[in-house]
Amino acid sequence: MKAFFALLIAVCTMATSVAVAREPVRLLVFTKTTGFRHDSIPVAVDTVRALARQAGWQVDHDEDARVFTRERLARYRVVVFANTTGDVLDDAQQAALREYVEHGGGFVGIHSAADTEYDWPWYETLVGAWFLSHPPGLQATQLTFAADGIAPDGRHWQVTDELYNYRRNPRSRVRVVATVDESGYAGGSMGADHPIAWCHEAGKGRSWYTGLGHRIDLYADDTFRRHLLRGLRYAAGESEDC
């Protein structure tokens, strides 16, 4: 009889484990703005949805910060701040996001996610760096990835987008994914080492950020889509590569 019950418990445990393993990864894309609002927000959401379908994941999109509670965030593997700006979370919502990440949740920031929550020091740690400025218009230059497999020709990619300068270089605190060449355009203020994308661990969670994503047309570019998918997979814990 004891052997029967032991076998029954083992079978039930295995069934539960399989059910959990088959539960799809779910992402929350958050696009609330209280400052500048990017025209690329709708296409950013659509692009994350398309990449998620490619990976077999599900996506919810919201601009209501009331989603930031412990219970509601527990549904998601990754929270994506897609071109958020300004003060988008109150104190309780900030606490919920911090708890979520530090207990293993993933975070992805796109472009002006770095232009968000300036009064919350932990958020700068999460994103990696805050926005400082950008030259007028769009900039065209060479971007260099730290790893192969994203750019069509090795690690170099000619990109045109709005290229941010950051308040401080994040390199000492993160793993840099890509840099831009300031000599190719006017208005860069970070010098020879200008990171534009990076990743790092945050508590038990993971954070990935790209400064690209201002220009609507960029979201149709295969290189940018590979770059973004790589970040989503890293934040979701599906890959060690970022």
N, C-alpha and C positions, 0 to 999 in steps of 0.2 A: 504493500500500500504506500509506504514511504517513497519507494522508487517511482510509483505511478504519479504521485503528487509532484515529485521533483521533476519528472519528465514534463508534466503539464505546465509547471511554472516556467521551465526552459522554453517550451513552445510558445507560450504567451509572451515571454520576454522577447523572443526572436521576432514574433509578429509585430510587436510594438516597435522594435528597432527598425524593421523594414518599413513600417508606415511612416516613421519619423524621417528615415533616409529618403523616402520618395516624396516627402512634402516639398513643393517647389520653393525655390528661393523667391522672396518677395522684396521689392524695392519700393521705397517712398521717394518720390521726386517732389521737392518743396521749392516753390518759386515766388514766395512772398517778397515784395519790394516796398520799401518806404523811402527810397531815394530814386536814383535814375532807373528807368525800366527799359531793358533791352528788347528790341524787336525780335531777337533770336530766341526768346523764351519758348514760344510754341514749338518751333522746330527742334529745340533742345529736348523738350519733353518727348516729342515724336521719335527722335533719334534714340533716346534711352529706351523707349518702348520697343523699337525695332531691334536694338541690340539685345534686349532682354528676351525677346521671342527667339532670337537666334540661339541664346544660351538655355532656353527652356525655363525662363524665369517669368514672374509676374510683376506688374508695376501698378502702383497707385500714384496719382498726382493730386496734390493739395496745396492751397494757399492759405488755409486756415490753421493758424499756429496752435489751435486747441488740440491738434493731433499729437502734440508733444506732451504725452503723459507716459508714465511707466508702462501702463497696460497696453496702450495703443502702439507704442514703439516696439513692444515685444513681438509684434507680428512681423517685423522687418529684419532682414539680414543687413541691408544697407540703406542709409539715408543720403540722398543726393541733394545738395544745395545747388540748384541750377540758376545761375545769374541772380541770386538774391542780392539785395542791397539794403543798407541801413539797419535799424534796430527792429528785428523781426520776431524776437522772442522775449517774453517777460521773465521774471526771476524764476518762477516755478517751471516754466518751459525750458529755460536754460538748464536747470538742475536735472530735468528729465533727460535731456540730450546728453549731458555729461555722464550721468549714471549709465545710460544706454551704451555709450562708447566705451567707457572704462570697464564695463562688464562684458565686453566682447563684440559690440555692434560695429558695423563698418560705416565710414563716412567718405563721401566723394564731394569735392567742391569744384565747380566749373566757373571759370573766369571771375565774375564779380562776387563770387562767394568770399573772395578776399576783401571785398568792399562792404563788409557786413559786420555788425556787432562790435563796433570799436570800443565800447565801454565794458567789454567782457574779456579780461586778459586770458582766460582759459581758451577762449575761441581762437585767439591768435596762435596759441600752442597747437590747437587742433588743426587749423588750416595750414599753419607753417609760417605764414607771413601776411601782413596786411598790405593792401594797396597804398601806394604813395601818389603816383601820377602816371600819365601816359602822354606820349606826343599826340598832337592833333591828327585826326584822320586815321588811316590805316598804314601799317608799316609792312614792308616786304624785306625779308632777309633769310639767311640760312639758319635752320634749326638743327641741332645735333642731338640725337637720342643717345642715351648711355648704353643701350643694348640693341642688338640686331632684331629683326623680325617685325618692325613697324614701318620704317621707311622703305619705299620700293627699291632704292639703290643703297644698300648698306645702312648707314646711320644718319645720313644727311637728307634734309627735306627743305625745299624752298617754300616758305609759308608767307601768307599775307593775312594779317589780323591786327587787332588793336593790342599792342604789346605793353604790358604793365611794367612799371618800375615799382619795387616793393620797399617798404620802410626799412627793412634790413634783409641781408642775404640769409636764407634759411639753411644753407648747406651744412653748417655744423650740427644741426638738429634733425636733419632728414636725409633720406637717400634721394639724390637728385636724379630725375628721369630724363630731363631734357634741358638744354640751354639754347639761348639765341645769341647771334652774333651782332653786337651793337654797331660794329663798323659798317654794317650793311644798311643802316638807316640813321636818321637824325633824331635825337631826343632821348636816347637811352642814358640812364644815370647810374647804372650799377657796375660799369666797367667791363673788364675782360671776362669776368665770371658772372653771367646773368642767368640764373636758373629760371625756368618758366613752368616746370612741372616736377613734382616730387611725391614721395610717399614716406610713411613712417608708422610705427606702432604707437598707439595711444592707449595706455592702460592695457587691458586685454583685447582691445579693439584695434582697428587699422584705419588710417586716413590716407587718402590720395587726392591730390589737387592738380589741376591744370589751369594755367593762365590763359589758355586759348578758349575760344568759344564766343567771341563778340560777333563775328561776321556770320550772317545767316548761311551763306554759301559754303562755309567751312564744314558744316555738318553733313554735307553730301560727299565730302572728300574721303576716300577710302583710308588714307593714312590717318586722318584725324579719328575716324571711326574705330580703326584698330587700336589707336592710342587710348581712346575712351573705354573701349571694351576691356582692354588690359587693366585699366584702373578699376573698373567695376568688378572684375574677377578678383583682383587683389583685395579690394575692400571686403568682398564677400567671403574671403578665405578660401577661394577656389584655386588660387595660384600664389606662388611665392614671388613671381615676376610682376614688377609694376612699371 
